[in-house]
Amino acid sequence: MPKTQRTREICGLAPIVPVLVVDDAAHARPLAEALVAGGLPALEVTLRTPAALDVIRAMAEIPGGVVGAGTLVTPEDVRAAKEAGAQFGVSPGATDALIAACEAEGLPLLPGAATASEAMALLEKGYDMLKFFPAEASGGAPALKAIGAPLPQITFCPTGGVSPSNARDYLSLSNVVCAGGSWVAPKQMVVDGDWAGIEALAREAAKLKD
């Protein structure tokens, strides 16, 4: 099996992968339930808060959801995420140690790349489904289209600055499978427990490739 086959399958579940920064593990279950109900089953929980691993544990129990750990930087991050129940991992970039840890743990990885050289280096290692990050700061959809011309065998999930106003620009590209976005779970709506509102945002995002 190619190293990225499972990652590509997960990325293909919906046009948008919610990128989640959750401060309170009590929000994990209702947040995941709202996003999955809205049609966004692949969830990236970033390891940017002390609650992140507990959030992953809680979300891993939600029927229909596929929870992953984002912001993987070290092998220790990988092991902790896998132990918490993460089914895939996402990293802002890629190092040999990080890749080796994911392969040792059997954790499908979506590694980050922002340049043609980074993408080619990952392709050499057997990774042809990559995260394009930071997407907008790296030139946005035009840059990703340009990278795709000489590297048609690589597909991407752009993340970083993707919003409802530009998501279709990315999703229309032949080398884009999905995009990562945080707008489907705004911090204030999470704090307020507005799960119906978040489900409505998810439903809109799930239609972006229609």
N, C-alpha and C positions, 0 to 999 in steps of 0.2 A: 504493500500500500504506500503511495506517495506520502511524504511527511505532512503534506498540507491537505490531504483529502478530507479528513474529518473537519478541519478548520473551515475549508470551503463549504462543506455541507452546512455547518452552523451559520456561516455568513449568508448562505442562500435562503435561510428560513424567513427573512423579512428584509425590506429595503433599508431599515434603520436598526442599528444596535444601540440601545440606550447606554450612555456612559454615565454611570451613577456614582456620586460622591455622597455617601450616607453617614451621618453623624450619630444616629441613634438606631441601634439594632431593633428596637420596637417597631420601627417603620418598615423593616425589611419585608415581612410577609405581605402586608396590604399593598405595598408599593409593587412588589413582584406580581401579585395577583392582578392589579390594575393594568400593568403593562402587558402581561400575557393575554388578559381578556381583550385588550385593545389590538392584539395581533402582532405584538413584538415579543417573541419568545426568547430570543438570545439576549442575555443581560450581562453587561460588563460592570462589575463592581470594582472601582479603583481602590487600591490599597493606600489611600491617602488619609484615612481617618483611623483612630484607635479601634473603632467598632467594625472595621471592614471585614475581618475574618468571621466575626459573629454574624454579620449581615449575609455573607456567603453561605454560612451554615444554614441559616433560616431560609434563604431563597432556594437553596438546593432541594428543599422539600416540597416546593410548589409544583403541582402537576402541570405538565406542558411547558415548563420553563427549562432553559439551558443556561445555567449561570457560569460566568467566567470571571477570572480575576484580572484586573487591569493594573497598569503601572508596575509590572514585574520588572525588577531591576537586578536582583541578586538570586543566586541559587537558593538561599534561605527563603526568599519570597515564594519561590516556586514550590518548595516543599510544604510551606505553611498553607499555601493556597490549595494544593492538592489534598492535604489532610483535612481542610475545612469543607471539601466537597466540590471545589471548582472543577468544571468539565472542560474548560479551555483556558488559555492564558493569552494576555495581550501585553506587549511591551512597547515603550516609546522608541526604542532602538533595538539593537541586538548585539550580544557579545558571545564569544565561544562558550564561556562558562554558563551563561543563561540558557543557551541552546542545549548544551550537554545536560543540564539539570532537567529541562523539560523532557528531553528524550529519555532520560533515566527514570523519570516519574511517570512516563506515558501520558504527559499532559500536552494536548494539541496546542500549538503556539501560533499566534498571529504576530509576527515580529515587525517592528517598525523600520521604515526606510524613507528617506526624503530625497535621495539622489539616485541617479542611474547607477553609480558605482556601488552604492549600498544595496540596491536591488539586485545587481549582478552578483555581488558577493553572497547574498542569501540564496540566489538561484543556484549557485555552485554547490551550496550545502543541501540542496533539495527542497528549498522553500520557494514556491511560486504563487502563494497567496499571502500578500503582505498588507500591512497597515501603512498608508501614506500619511506621515505625520511630521510636523504640524501642517495640515493641508493648506489652509489659507495663507499662512506665513511663508509657505514654500512655493507660492505661485498659483495656488488654487487649481481649478479644473483645467485651465489652459496648460499649466505645467504638467499635470498628470496625463493629459492627452499627449503632450509632446514626448514624455518618457515612454508612453505606451507604443509609440510608433516603431522604435527599433527593438522593443522588448514585448512583443505581442503575447508571448507565452506566460507573462506575469499578470495576475489580476490583483486588485487592491480593494481595501476598505479605507477610504479617506476619513480622517478624524482630526479635529482641531479647527474650530471656526466654522464647522458645517452648521447650517441653520435652515429653517424653512424657506428662506429667500434664495439660497444657493444650492440646496440639496439636489434639485432636479438637474442642475448643471453637471454635477458629479455623476449622478445615477444614469444619465444619458450616455455616458462614455462606455465604449465596448469593453474596457479593461477594469470596470468597476462592478463589483458584485453587490456591495452594500456600502453604507456610510455610518459612521459613529456620530451620535449627537447627544448632547445633554439637555436640549430644550424640552424633551418630552417629560422630564421630571424636574421642573423648576424647584429650587430650594424652598421657596415660600409655600408652594403648594404641598410639598412633602411635610413641612413643619405644621401646616394647617390641617393635614390629613385629608386633603381634597382629592381623594382617590378617584372619584367620578370624573373630576376635571382632568386628571392625569390619564385616565382611560380614554377620554375623548381626544386628548393630544396624541395618544398612541394610535388611535384609529385613523387620524388624519395622516400621521407619518407612515402607517402601513399601506396607505394608498399612493404613496409618492412615485411608485414605479408603474402604476396602472396606466 
